[in-house]
Amino acid sequence: MSGVKQRAVSLDLARGFMLLLITLAHAPLYLYGAEPGMLQRVAGASFFDQIVNLFGILLIDNRARAMFAVLLGYGIVLAFQSQISRGFSGKEALAILRRRSWVLILFGIALAVLIGGQDIFMAYGIAILLVGWLLPRSNRALIRTFIIVTACYAVVIPILWGFNMQDIGSYSFPPEFAATDTYLSYTLERLFTFPITPVLIHLMFPVLPPVLLGMWIAKFRLLTNPELRLKTLYFIASIGLSVSLAGALPLTFVGTGWQPPLFTVGILYGIHILTGFAGGLAYAALFGIIGAKLTQPGRYTFTLTALGKRSLTFYVWNEAILVLLLSPVALDLGGRTSNGTATLIALGVWGLSVLLAAMMEKRNRNGPLEVLLRRLVYRRS
């Protein structure tokens, strides 16, 4: 029973916190009316805005996505092992996992096209399809694949982003929305462009390396039985955070007295993305440590783990609320909101999801998307 409790605390706390990071990362993408700033972040109109941007670049951007990918990799190993323990063969367990991948992809299409949110389900569903063959293989095969995949990305990503920033012609990304967008026009646009989204994510914002890292730590049960691996978790957290901060720091100087060429900024952004893998792994390790230390979870732990248990449902919920509040197709706050205010809105959106998840937990209600996922994946003959 102890192992089960620790697993629930570590994994669900991490998933609940991950939703906060992702909501904070996505809110600035809707601020089409603000002055362009650095990459996806708009310029800071106040000291608070500038602090938000600084912390965003150092701790959130390209780190929240990596943490999601690490937890996904960990989760698919647990799902595979669970099926094996229930008497399924390796082939049958992989077939179930592939069905799960396709359902995630369908959820992602609905999120991107019908809701207009920032989708990562399609990319992660494809990632599971690409790495699932490693589940019955040895750790050596997993490590070898990680080294090869990461080495390829390490060479390609900075160069790709160098040329991409030159093509953009600015330090900032173009806004995702325009003031003239309507729900119909944006939906029709997404209907034609959604197949490109997961391809671009895998090409420009790679998720395979952190997924493989999550699979690797799952083989050693670092989050399932964290109390047995505390020294390892402390080591991963300290090294990972150091690498993550070192890779993010150069971007904080761009535009503040330093005006490097666009190609250089692209290379720095590529490094920012690559070192985000270490950041995502470190965040997961930190919650392994927290889970090992919590002997009597209290109220705040209860609410955050309730959210983590329903992370699929509340990821979509948070994205939908951000679209409703900030996009020009709905309430249009993004056309007249600063980065700092958008961060406060994101905190409020996440806080509301925590309260709703806690209410569902008290009533023993699962997340509706989790229920739907299980019904579609675990077909009964």
DOKOLZA-992845 format. One line per 2 residues: their letters; for each residue y, z, x of C-alpha. Coordinates in Angstrom, 1 decimal, padded with zeros to 4 digits. Example, Ala and Ser with C-alpha at 12.3 -4.5 7.8 and 13.67 -1.06 7.14 Angstrom:
DOKOLZA-992845
as = -004.5 007.8 012.3; -001.1 007.1 013.7 .
***
This chain:
DOKOLZA-992845
ms = 000.0 000.0 000.0; 002.4 000.7 002.8 .
gv = 002.2 -002.8 004.1; 002.9 -004.3 000.7 .
kq = 005.9 -002.0 000.2; 007.3 -002.9 003.7 .
ra = 006.8 -006.6 003.0; 008.7 -006.4 -000.3 .
vs = 011.6 -004.5 001.3; 011.9 -006.7 004.4 .
ld = 011.5 -010.1 002.7; 013.3 -009.4 -000.5 .
la = 016.2 -007.7 001.2; 016.5 -010.7 003.5 .
rg = 016.4 -013.1 000.6; 019.0 -011.2 -001.3 .
fm = 021.4 -011.1 001.7; 020.6 -014.8 002.4 .
ll = 022.1 -015.7 -001.0; 025.3 -013.9 -000.1 .
li = 025.6 -015.9 003.1; 024.9 -019.2 001.4 .
tl = 027.4 -018.5 -001.4; 030.1 -017.7 001.2 .
ah = 029.2 -020.8 003.2; 029.4 -023.1 000.1 .
ap = 032.5 -021.8 -001.5; 034.9 -023.6 001.0 .
ly = 033.3 -026.9 000.3; 035.0 -027.0 -003.1 .
ly = 038.6 -026.4 -001.8; 039.7 -030.1 -002.0 .
ga = 043.3 -029.2 -002.7; 043.9 -027.1 000.5 .
ep = 045.1 -028.3 003.9; 042.2 -029.6 006.0 .
gm = 041.1 -027.2 008.8; 038.2 -027.1 011.2 .
lq = 035.1 -029.0 010.0; 034.1 -027.8 006.5 .
rv = 036.7 -025.0 006.5; 040.2 -025.5 005.2 .
ag = 043.2 -024.4 007.1; 044.2 -020.7 006.8 .
as = 047.4 -020.1 004.9; 047.4 -016.4 005.6 .
ff = 046.0 -014.0 008.2; 043.2 -013.1 005.8 .
dq = 042.3 -016.8 005.5; 042.2 -017.1 009.3 .
iv = 039.9 -014.0 009.6; 037.6 -015.4 006.9 .
nl = 037.4 -018.7 008.8; 036.7 -016.9 012.1 .
fg = 033.9 -014.9 010.7; 032.6 -017.9 008.8 .
il = 032.3 -020.0 012.0; 030.8 -017.1 014.0 .
li = 028.4 -015.6 011.5; 027.8 -017.8 008.4 .
dn = 028.1 -021.6 008.9; 024.8 -023.1 010.0 .
ra = 023.3 -019.7 010.1; 022.8 -019.1 006.4 .
ra = 020.8 -022.3 006.1; 018.7 -021.4 009.2 .
mf = 017.9 -018.0 007.7; 016.8 -019.7 004.5 .
av = 014.6 -022.0 006.5; 013.0 -019.1 008.5 .
ll = 012.2 -017.2 005.3; 010.8 -020.4 003.8 .
gy = 008.5 -020.9 006.8; 007.4 -017.3 006.6 .
gi = 006.8 -017.6 002.8; 004.6 -020.7 003.0 .
vl = 002.3 -019.0 005.5; 002.0 -016.0 003.1 .
af = 001.3 -018.4 000.2; -001.3 -020.3 002.2 .
qs = -003.0 -017.1 003.3; -002.9 -015.7 -000.2 .
qi = -004.7 -018.8 -001.6; -007.4 -018.5 001.2 .
sr = -007.9 -014.8 000.4; -008.5 -015.7 -003.3 .
gf = -011.4 -018.0 -002.4; -009.7 -021.4 -002.1 .
sg = -010.6 -023.7 000.7; -008.0 -024.8 003.3 .
ke = -007.8 -028.2 001.6; -007.3 -026.7 -001.8 .
al = -004.6 -024.3 -000.5; -002.7 -027.2 001.1 .
ai = -002.9 -029.1 -002.1; -001.3 -026.2 -004.0 .
lr = 001.4 -026.0 -001.3; 002.1 -029.7 -001.6 .
rr = 002.5 -029.3 -005.4; 005.0 -026.5 -004.7 .
sw = 006.9 -028.9 -002.4; 007.2 -031.6 -005.0 .
vl = 008.3 -029.1 -007.7; 011.0 -027.8 -005.2 .
il = 012.1 -031.4 -004.7; 012.4 -031.9 -008.5 .
fg = 014.4 -028.7 -008.8; 016.7 -030.0 -006.0 .
ia = 017.3 -033.3 -007.8; 018.2 -031.4 -011.0 .
la = 020.6 -029.1 -009.1; 022.3 -032.0 -007.2 .
vl = 022.6 -034.4 -010.1; 022.9 -032.4 -013.3 .
ig = 024.6 -029.3 -011.9; 026.5 -030.8 -008.9 .
gq = 025.6 -027.9 -006.6; 024.9 -027.9 -002.9 .
di = 021.2 -028.7 -002.8; 018.8 -027.7 000.0 .
fm = 015.6 -027.6 -002.1; 014.9 -031.3 -001.6 .
ay = 015.2 -031.0 002.2; 013.0 -027.8 002.2 .
gi = 010.4 -029.4 -000.1; 010.1 -032.3 002.4 .
ai = 010.0 -029.8 005.3; 006.9 -028.1 003.7 .
ll = 005.3 -031.5 003.3; 006.0 -032.3 007.0 .
vg = 004.7 -029.0 008.5; 002.0 -028.0 006.1 .
wl = -000.7 -029.6 008.2; 000.0 -026.8 010.8 .
lp = -001.0 -024.0 008.5; -004.7 -024.0 009.3 .
rs = -004.1 -024.8 013.0; -003.8 -022.5 015.9 .
nr = -000.6 -020.8 017.2; -000.7 -023.1 020.2 .
al = -000.4 -026.2 017.9; 002.5 -024.5 016.1 .
ir = 004.4 -023.6 019.3; 003.8 -027.1 020.8 .
tf = 005.1 -028.7 017.7; 008.2 -026.5 017.7 .
ii = 008.9 -027.2 021.3; 008.7 -031.0 020.8 .
vt = 010.7 -031.1 017.6; 013.4 -028.8 018.9 .
ac = 013.7 -030.6 022.2; 014.2 -033.9 020.4 .
ya = 016.9 -032.4 018.2; 018.5 -030.7 021.1 .
vv = 019.1 -034.0 022.8; 020.0 -036.0 019.7 .
ip = 022.1 -033.7 017.5; 025.1 -033.2 019.8 .
il = 025.3 -036.9 020.5; 025.0 -037.8 016.8 .
wg = 027.7 -035.4 015.9; 029.9 -036.6 018.7 .
fn = 029.9 -040.1 017.3; 030.1 -038.8 013.8 .
mq = 033.3 -036.9 014.5; 034.8 -040.0 016.1 .
di = 033.9 -042.0 013.0; 035.5 -039.3 010.8 .
gs = 038.6 -039.5 013.0; 039.6 -035.8 012.4 .
ys = 038.6 -032.3 013.2; 037.9 -031.7 009.5 .
fp = 035.3 -033.2 007.1; 036.6 -035.2 004.1 .
pe = 036.7 -033.2 000.9; 033.6 -033.5 -001.3 .
fa = 035.6 -033.6 -004.5; 038.8 -035.4 -005.7 .
at = 041.2 -034.3 -008.3; 040.3 -037.3 -010.5 .
dt = 036.6 -036.5 -010.6; 035.0 -036.0 -014.0 .
yl = 031.6 -034.6 -014.8; 030.4 -038.1 -015.8 .
sy = 031.7 -039.8 -012.7; 030.4 -037.2 -010.3 .
tl = 027.0 -037.1 -012.0; 026.7 -040.9 -011.8 .
er = 027.6 -040.8 -008.1; 025.0 -038.1 -007.4 .
lf = 022.4 -040.1 -009.4; 022.7 -042.9 -006.8 .
tf = 023.2 -040.8 -003.7; 020.8 -037.9 -004.1 .
pi = 017.9 -039.6 -002.2; 020.1 -039.8 000.9 .
tp = 021.0 -036.0 000.8; 017.7 -034.7 002.2 .
vl = 017.5 -037.4 004.8; 021.0 -036.5 006.1 .
ih = 020.1 -032.9 006.2; 017.0 -033.5 008.2 .
lm = 019.0 -035.8 010.5; 022.3 -034.0 010.9 .
fp = 021.5 -030.4 009.9; 017.9 -030.0 011.0 .
vl = 015.8 -027.4 009.2; 012.3 -028.1 010.7 .
pp = 012.8 -025.9 013.8; 013.8 -022.7 011.9 .
vl = 011.0 -023.4 009.4; 008.6 -023.5 012.3 .
lg = 010.1 -020.3 013.7; 009.5 -018.7 010.3 .
mw = 005.8 -019.8 010.4; 005.4 -018.5 013.9 .
ia = 006.7 -015.0 013.1; 004.6 -015.0 010.0 .
kf = 001.5 -015.5 012.1; 002.3 -012.1 013.8 .
rl = 003.3 -010.5 010.4; 006.7 -009.4 011.9 .
lt = 008.3 -009.0 008.5; 005.1 -008.1 006.5 .
np = 004.3 -005.2 008.8; 007.6 -004.6 010.7 .
el = 006.8 -001.0 011.6; 004.1 -002.3 014.0 .
rl = 006.4 -004.8 015.8; 009.7 -003.0 016.1 .
kt = 010.2 -003.6 019.8; 009.6 -007.3 019.2 .
ly = 012.0 -007.4 016.3; 014.7 -005.6 018.3 .
fi = 014.3 -008.1 021.1; 014.4 -011.1 018.7 .
as = 017.5 -009.8 016.9; 019.5 -009.0 020.1 .
ig = 018.6 -012.3 021.9; 019.1 -014.3 018.7 .
ls = 022.5 -012.9 017.9; 023.7 -013.3 021.5 .
vs = 022.6 -017.0 021.5; 024.1 -017.6 018.0 .
la = 027.5 -016.1 018.9; 027.6 -017.9 022.3 .
ga = 027.0 -021.2 020.5; 029.6 -020.6 017.8 .
lp = 032.4 -019.2 020.0; 033.7 -022.4 021.5 .
lt = 034.5 -023.9 018.0; 036.8 -020.9 017.3 .
fv = 039.2 -022.1 020.0; 039.5 -025.7 018.8 .
gt = 042.8 -026.4 017.1; 044.3 -023.1 018.3 .
gw = 045.9 -024.2 021.5; 043.1 -026.4 022.5 .
qp = 042.9 -030.0 021.3; 039.7 -031.5 022.8 .
pl = 038.6 -035.1 022.1; 036.8 -035.7 018.8 .
ft = 033.5 -036.5 020.7; 033.7 -033.1 022.4 .
vg = 034.2 -031.4 019.1; 031.2 -033.2 017.8 .
il = 029.1 -032.0 020.7; 030.3 -028.4 020.2 .
yg = 029.4 -028.6 016.5; 026.0 -029.9 017.4 .
ih = 025.5 -026.9 019.7; 026.8 -024.7 016.8 .
il = 024.0 -026.1 014.6; 021.3 -025.7 017.2 .
tg = 022.2 -022.1 018.1; 022.3 -021.4 014.4 .
fa = 018.4 -021.5 014.6; 018.6 -018.3 016.7 .
gg = 021.1 -016.7 014.3; 018.9 -017.4 011.3 .
la = 015.9 -015.9 013.1; 017.9 -012.9 014.2 .
ya = 019.1 -012.2 010.7; 015.5 -012.2 009.4 .
al = 014.5 -009.9 012.3; 017.3 -007.5 011.4 .
fg = 015.9 -007.1 007.9; 012.5 -006.6 009.3 .
ii = 014.0 -003.6 011.2; 015.7 -002.4 008.1 .
ga = 012.6 -002.7 006.1; 010.6 -000.7 008.7 .
kl = 013.3 002.1 008.7; 013.5 002.5 004.9 .
tq = 011.0 005.1 003.8; 012.6 005.8 000.4 .
pg = 014.6 002.8 -000.9; 017.6 003.8 -002.9 .
ry = 019.7 002.2 -005.6; 021.4 -000.4 -003.4 .
tf = 018.0 -001.4 -001.9; 016.6 -001.7 -005.4 .
tl = 019.3 -004.1 -006.6; 019.2 -006.3 -003.5 .
ta = 015.4 -006.5 -003.5; 015.6 -007.4 -007.2 .
lg = 017.8 -010.3 -006.3; 015.5 -011.3 -003.4 .
kr = 012.5 -011.5 -005.8; 014.4 -014.0 -007.9 .
sl = 016.1 -015.9 -005.1; 015.2 -019.4 -006.5 .
tf = 016.7 -018.6 -009.9; 019.9 -017.1 -008.5 .
yv = 020.4 -019.7 -005.8; 020.8 -022.2 -008.7 .
wn = 022.8 -019.7 -010.7; 025.3 -019.1 -007.9 .
ea = 025.7 -022.8 -007.2; 026.3 -023.5 -010.9 .
il = 028.9 -020.8 -011.2; 030.7 -022.1 -008.0 .
vl = 030.8 -025.5 -009.6; 032.1 -024.1 -012.9 .
ll = 034.8 -022.1 -011.2; 036.0 -024.2 -008.3 .
sp = 035.2 -027.9 -009.0; 037.6 -030.3 -010.7 .
va = 035.0 -031.2 -013.3; 035.3 -027.7 -014.8 .
ld = 037.9 -024.9 -014.2; 039.3 -026.5 -011.1 .
lg = 040.2 -023.4 -009.2; 039.3 -025.2 -006.0 .
gr = 042.4 -027.4 -006.3; 044.7 -024.4 -006.0 .
ts = 042.8 -021.7 -004.1; 042.9 -020.6 -000.5 .
ng = 039.9 -020.0 001.7; 040.4 -016.2 001.5 .
ta = 040.5 -016.3 -002.3; 037.5 -018.5 -002.5 .
tl = 035.6 -016.0 -000.4; 036.5 -013.2 -002.9 .
ia = 035.3 -015.5 -005.7; 032.1 -016.1 -003.8 .
lg = 031.6 -012.3 -003.4; 032.2 -011.8 -007.1 .
vw = 029.6 -014.6 -008.0; 027.0 -013.0 -005.7 .
gl = 027.8 -009.5 -007.0; 027.3 -010.7 -010.6 .
sv = 023.9 -012.1 -009.6; 023.0 -008.8 -008.1 .
ll = 023.8 -007.0 -011.3; 021.9 -009.5 -013.4 .
aa = 018.9 -009.4 -011.1; 018.8 -005.5 -011.3 .
mm = 018.9 -005.7 -015.1; 016.0 -008.1 -015.1 .
ek = 014.1 -005.9 -012.7; 014.6 -002.8 -015.0 .
rn = 013.2 -004.9 -017.9; 010.4 -006.3 -015.8 .
rn = 011.6 -009.9 -016.3; 010.9 -012.5 -013.7 .
gp = 013.4 -015.2 -012.8; 013.0 -018.2 -015.2 .
le = 012.8 -020.7 -012.3; 010.1 -018.6 -010.6 .
vl = 008.1 -018.6 -013.8; 008.6 -022.3 -014.2 .
lr = 007.6 -022.9 -010.6; 004.3 -021.0 -011.0 .
rl = 003.5 -022.8 -014.2; 004.0 -026.2 -012.6 .
vy = 002.3 -025.4 -009.3; -000.7 -023.3 -010.4 .
rr = -002.2 -025.6 -012.9; -005.0 -024.1 -015.0 .
s = -008.0 -026.3 -015.7 .
***
